[in-house]
């Protein structure tokens, strides 16, 4: 399997999610695992919504492959003929 630009973006994005949750726990000195898990879930949800709204459309816009049909994206059937 050959890594793509989307793979690199997703890796960097996941690292940013982990670092932001970890940074908050260090800044506030949180040691309780339940609170740590809660913060990680909240940051994960926030960054997931951000990814779907801001990052994914840009990736799909620049991708050579069509979007997954399960996502509800529609591909222009005449796009191949116009190229």
C-alpha positions in Angstrom: 0.0 0.0 0.0 1.4 3.3 -1.0 1.0 6.3 1.4 -1.0 9.2 0.0 -1.3 12.9 0.9 -4.6 12.1 2.7 -2.8 9.5 4.8 -0.2 12.1 5.9 -2.9 14.7 6.6 -4.8 12.2 8.8 -1.6 11.2 10.7 -0.8 14.8 11.5 -4.4 15.5 12.4 -4.5 12.5 14.8 -1.2 13.6 16.5 -2.7 17.1 16.9 -5.8 15.7 18.6 -3.7 13.7 21.0 -1.3 16.6 21.8 -4.1 19.0 22.4 -5.8 16.7 24.9 -2.5 15.9 26.6 -1.5 19.6 26.8 -4.7 20.4 28.6 -4.2 17.7 31.2 -0.6 18.8 31.8 -1.6 22.5 32.1 -4.3 21.8 34.7 -2.4 19.1 36.5 -5.2 16.5 36.0 -4.3 13.1 37.3 -7.7 11.4 37.5 -8.1 8.9 34.6 -11.8 9.5 34.3 -11.3 13.2 33.8 -8.5 12.6 31.4 -10.7 10.2 29.4 -13.5 12.8 29.4 -11.2 15.5 28.1 -9.9 13.2 25.4 -13.4 12.4 24.3 -14.4 16.1 24.2 -11.3 17.0 22.2 -11.8 14.0 19.9 -15.4 15.1 19.2 -14.4 18.7 18.6 -11.6 17.8 16.2 -13.8 15.2 14.4 -16.4 17.8 13.7 -13.8 20.3 12.6 -12.2 17.6 10.3 -15.6 16.9 8.6 -16.4 20.5 8.1 -13.1 22.1 7.2 -10.5 19.5 6.2 -12.4 16.7 4.5 -14.0 18.9 1.8 -10.5 20.2 0.9 -9.1 16.7 0.7 -11.9 15.5 -1.5 -11.6 18.6 -3.7 -7.9 17.9 -4.4 -8.2 14.1 -4.6 -7.8 12.2 -7.8 -10.3 9.6 -6.6 -14.1 10.2 -6.3 -15.6 10.5 -2.8 -17.1 7.5 -1.2 -20.7 7.1 -2.3 -21.6 6.2 1.3 -20.8 9.7 2.4 -23.6 11.1 0.2 -21.2 12.7 -2.3 -22.2 12.8 -5.9 -19.7 12.7 -8.7 -20.3 14.6 -11.9 -20.7 11.9 -14.6 -19.5 14.3 -17.3 -16.3 15.3 -15.6 -14.3 12.6 -17.3 -15.4 13.6 -20.7 -14.5 17.3 -20.1 -11.0 16.6 -19.0 
